[in-house]
């Protein structure tokens, strides 16, 4: 079975244009994510999926595999769906979607997110969560929070602080979503045909489309955080984490 990591990557961004090519300690963000994916045990190949010639050229320059995809995709998952088609994945083969703005993503994250799909052939989608240790992330809308049922399936994702304690206090475990997903090719073909969901549009969270249309998402809690770069001022913080 082929298990392919796809890194959807756009140059345009309202908050940080050209973000994938920004240097983190002398190496582009997209290159760091690509190298991490290459180290995972289960992954047979890695590809960047982009709609921009500058990113295409940069990936080729460091020897990576890159696919030119449509400029009209609604989300990274839709772009990964096209990449899975271009790569010729079979219905039961797996694509892993990792956001290109996570330069510290750990190779173990790729192996962890794919295991539920290997164990349960009826499952189409899985993702990662991480227990929040810095309570500021719980209240920060840029950090996506998630809640799960007793079997570890996602109930909801939100930029709001969830769950919310009606009677006050915050001394309970809370989790944030890490931008790493795994899907079967079969599920990607279903997902890309679904209309944009109302909750997806409100929260700007593509995974809500799956929940709104009744699809399960298995959540695996990771011991590894994977902080994202949203703005140029995030880069010094990430570089400090890289330093030994």
Residue pairs with C-beta under 8 A, 6 or more apart in sequence:
1 92
1 93
1 94
2 44
2 45
2 87
2 89
2 90
2 93
2 94
3 42
3 43
3 44
3 93
3 94
3 95
3 96
3 114
4 43
4 44
4 45
4 46
4 47
4 83
4 84
4 87
4 89
4 93
4 94
4 95
4 96
5 37
5 40
5 43
5 45
5 46
5 47
5 95
5 96
5 98
5 110
6 46
6 47
6 48
6 49
6 79
6 80
6 83
6 84
6 95
6 96
6 97
6 98
7 30
7 33
7 34
7 37
7 46
7 47
7 48
7 49
7 97
7 98
7 99
7 100
8 49
8 50
8 69
8 73
8 76
8 77
8 79
8 80
8 83
8 97
8 99
8 100
9 20
9 30
9 48
9 49
9 50
9 52
9 55
9 100
10 20
10 50
10 51
10 52
10 55
11 17
11 18
11 20
11 21
11 50
11 51
11 52
11 54
11 55
12 52
13 19
15 230
15 231
16 22
16 229
16 230
16 231
16 232
18 54
19 29
19 100
19 101
19 229
20 28
20 29
20 30
20 50
20 55
20 58
20 100
20 101
21 28
21 29
21 30
21 54
21 55
21 58
22 28
22 29
22 229
22 232
22 235
23 29
24 32
24 103
24 229
24 235
24 238
24 239
24 242
25 239
25 242
25 243
28 58
28 62
29 100
29 101
29 103
29 229
30 48
30 55
30 58
30 59
30 100
31 58
31 59
31 62
31 64
32 103
32 104
33 98
33 99
33 100
33 102
33 103
33 105
34 46
34 48
34 59
34 62
34 64
36 105
36 106
36 107
36 110
37 43
37 46
37 96
37 98
37 105
37 107
37 110
38 46
39 107
40 107
40 108
40 109
40 110
40 111
41 107
41 111
42 110
42 111
42 114
42 118
43 96
43 110
45 65
45 87
46 64
46 65
47 64
47 65
47 66
47 67
47 83
47 87
48 55
48 56
48 59
48 64
48 65
48 66
48 67
48 100
49 66
49 67
49 69
49 79
49 80
49 82
49 83
50 56
50 59
50 66
50 67
50 68
50 69
51 68
51 69
51 70
51 71
51 73
51 79
55 66
56 66
56 68
59 65
59 66
60 66
67 83
67 86
67 87
69 79
69 82
69 83
69 86
70 79
70 82
73 79
73 82
74 196
74 206
75 206
75 209
76 97
76 99
76 206
77 97
77 181
77 183
77 188
77 191
77 192
77 206
77 207
77 209
78 191
78 192
78 206
80 95
80 97
80 181
80 183
80 188
81 188
81 189
81 191
81 192
82 192
83 95
84 93
84 95
84 185
84 188
87 95
89 95
89 185
90 185
91 184
91 185
91 186
91 189
92 121
92 184
92 185
92 186
93 184
93 185
94 114
94 117
94 118
94 182
94 183
94 184
94 185
95 182
95 183
95 184
95 185
95 188
96 110
96 113
96 114
96 180
96 181
96 182
97 179
97 180
97 181
97 182
97 183
98 105
98 109
98 110
98 179
98 180
98 181
99 179
99 180
99 228
101 179
101 228
101 229
101 230
102 178
102 179
102 180
102 226
102 227
102 228
102 229
103 229
103 238
104 225
104 226
104 227
104 238
104 241
104 242
105 180
105 224
105 226
106 222
106 224
106 226
108 222
108 224
109 128
109 178
109 180
109 222
109 224
109 226
110 180
112 128
112 220
112 222
113 126
113 127
113 128
113 180
113 181
113 182
113 220
114 126
114 182
115 220
116 123
116 126
116 182
116 218
116 220
117 123
117 124
117 126
117 182
117 183
117 184
120 218
123 184
123 216
123 218
124 183
124 184
124 186
124 187
124 190
124 215
124 216
125 181
125 182
125 183
125 184
125 187
125 191
125 210
125 215
125 216
125 217
125 218
126 181
126 182
126 183
126 217
126 218
126 219
126 220
127 154
127 177
127 178
127 180
127 181
127 182
127 207
127 217
127 218
127 219
127 220
128 177
128 178
128 180
128 219
128 220
128 221
128 222
128 226
129 146
129 148
129 175
129 176
129 177
129 178
129 219
129 220
129 221
129 222
130 175
130 176
130 178
130 221
130 222
130 224
130 225
130 226
131 173
131 174
131 175
131 221
132 138
132 143
132 145
132 174
132 175
132 176
135 170
137 143
137 176
138 145
138 161
138 170
138 174
138 176
139 161
141 159
141 160
142 159
142 230
143 159
143 176
144 157
144 158
144 159
144 176
144 177
144 205
145 157
145 158
145 159
145 160
145 161
145 162
145 174
145 175
145 176
145 177
146 154
146 155
146 156
146 157
146 158
146 162
146 175
146 176
146 177
146 219
147 154
147 155
147 156
147 162
147 163
147 175
148 154
148 155
148 175
148 219
149 155
152 218
152 219
152 220
152 221
153 216
153 217
153 218
153 219
154 207
154 211
154 216
154 217
154 218
154 219
155 211
156 162
156 208
156 211
157 177
157 203
157 205
157 207
157 208
157 211
158 203
158 205
159 203
159 204
159 205
161 174
162 174
163 172
163 174
165 172
175 219
175 221
177 207
178 222
178 225
178 226
179 226
179 228
180 226
181 207
183 191
187 215
190 215
191 209
191 210
191 215
194 209
194 210
194 213
196 209
197 208
197 209
197 212
197 213
198 212
199 205
199 208
199 211
199 212
200 206
200 208
200 209
200 212
207 217
210 217
211 217
227 234
227 237
227 238
227 241
228 234
229 235
229 238
